[in-house]
Amino acid sequence: MAEFRSSIATIQDEEFDFLKDLIYKKTGIFLAPHKKIMVQSRLNIRLRHYNLAGFKEYIHLLKTDKSFFDNELTELINRITTNKTDFYRENHHFEFLRDTYFPMLEEESKQNGIKKIKIWCSAASTGEEPYSIAITAQEYFAGKPGWSIKILASDIDTNVLNTAKEGLYKEERLAPVPDRIKTKYFSKQIINNQVFYQANPIIKSMIEYKKINLLESPFPIGEKADLIFCRNVIIYFDKPTQKKIFQGFEESLKPFGFLIIGHSETMFGISDKFKFLGHTIYQKKS
Ligand SMILES: C[S@@+](CC[C@H](N)C(=O)[O-])C[C@H]1O[C@@H](n2cnc3c(N)ncnc32)[C@H](O)[C@@H]1O
């Protein structure tokens, strides 16, 4: 058996540059020089996984061994992505669904008879965002016959998608969720003396999961969406990448479909295919 190595390997500038270029090419995420220590600490676990002495060996394998590269790329990306999220994060967007968007669709359905909604949550992380959408929709449409609401939750990171699919959250993650909603849509579980909440089948069955890289448009979402959530990820991409992604969203939306981005993100000067409605909510112009 090989010797167990426990020390932290340090990353050299040229090793960081190689990984930075690779991550940028594969995910669009731009790692500024000050992210070097973050990359070093997040990837040390991969080095330990292979019992490698340092980044030199890791990068050598990435460069020379195609099957290693193909297997490792997903794990490498999973370690680098930033997955911060919360239930009801930027709550005004869920209020918009409840107070404006769903009533609008309900009103339109009286004319066009359409009672089907497809929402694509395109950077879903560990699931708090798609579950918040599912709960908001369920609260609005339950008891209104004939409505079908489907949410496609995607992310580039397969680890977070697995967490989302499982729908099991530590008690503290549920802090932004009102008690009434918590009791209605989650069941309490004690695992190893810790309190968890498990999403119930009603909201779970509304969500489908798929790995989708926002760099690879046209996006494989099947039927076009009525509404796309893409919050707090556009900020990691440079302008040309953002432009391409917004173009892909426009093609993935039905006519006059909606797009919601994060509070610190903007489409200003990047795409003119959308009308700005306020609160980082946009509508496709045609
Ligand atoms: C900061 S989280 C935001 C999660 C959620 N949208 C929210 O606002 O709470 C950003 C997510 O974008 C994902 N991501 C990063 N690059 C991506 C790409 N090229 N394609 C798809 N998802 C990506 C990350 O894996 C991460 O889960």
The ligand as a Tripos MOL2 file, in Angstrom:
@<TRIPOS>MOLECULE
LIG
   27    29     1     0     0
SMALL
NO_CHARGES

@<TRIPOS>ATOM
      1 C1        -23.9600   30.7290   -6.2690 C.3       1 LIG1
      2 S1        -24.8720   29.3600   -6.8530 S.3       1 LIG1
      3 C2        -26.4710   30.1060   -7.0950 C.3       1 LIG1
      4 C3        -27.5990   29.1360   -6.7790 C.3       1 LIG1
      5 C4        -29.0020   29.7090   -6.9300 C.3       1 LIG1
      6 N1        -29.2860   30.0450   -8.3060 N.3       1 LIG1
      7 C5        -29.2290   30.9070   -6.0320 C.2       1 LIG1
      8 O1        -29.2340   32.0400   -6.5330 O.co2     1 LIG1
      9 O2        -29.3860   30.7220   -4.8240 O.co2     1 LIG1
     10 C6        -24.2530   29.2100   -8.5330 C.3       1 LIG1
     11 C7        -24.4940   27.8570   -9.1650 C.3       1 LIG1
     12 O3        -24.1560   27.9330  -10.5530 O.3       1 LIG1
     13 C8        -23.5580   26.7110  -10.9350 C.3       1 LIG1
     14 N2        -22.7260   26.9050  -12.1560 N.ar      1 LIG1
     15 C9        -21.4970   27.4770  -12.2590 C.ar      1 LIG1
     16 N3        -21.0660   27.4410  -13.5320 N.ar      1 LIG1
     17 C10       -22.0460   26.8430  -14.2580 C.ar      1 LIG1
     18 C11       -22.1820   26.5140  -15.6260 C.ar      1 LIG1
     19 N4        -21.2210   26.7890  -16.5460 N.pl3     1 LIG1
     20 N5        -23.3170   25.8840  -16.0190 N.ar      1 LIG1
     21 C12       -24.3040   25.5930  -15.1220 C.ar      1 LIG1
     22 N6        -24.2180   25.8780  -13.8080 N.ar      1 LIG1
     23 C13       -23.1110   26.4990  -13.3820 C.ar      1 LIG1
     24 C14       -22.7400   26.3060   -9.7240 C.3       1 LIG1
     25 O4        -22.4550   24.9400   -9.7150 O.3       1 LIG1
     26 C15       -23.6450   26.7600   -8.5780 C.3       1 LIG1
     27 O5        -24.4420   25.6960   -8.0970 O.3       1 LIG1
@<TRIPOS>BOND
     1     1     2 1
     2     2     3 1
     3     2    10 1
     4     3     4 1
     5     4     5 1
     6     5     6 1
     7     5     7 1
     8     7     8 2
     9     7     9 1
    10    10    11 1
    11    11    12 1
    12    11    26 1
    13    12    13 1
    14    13    14 1
    15    13    24 1
    16    14    15 ar
    17    14    23 ar
    18    15    16 ar
    19    16    17 ar
    20    17    18 ar
    21    17    23 ar
    22    18    19 1
    23    18    20 ar
    24    20    21 ar
    25    21    22 ar
    26    22    23 ar
    27    24    25 1
    28    24    26 1
    29    26    27 1
@<TRIPOS>SUBSTRUCTURE
     1 LIG1         1 GROUP 0 **** ****
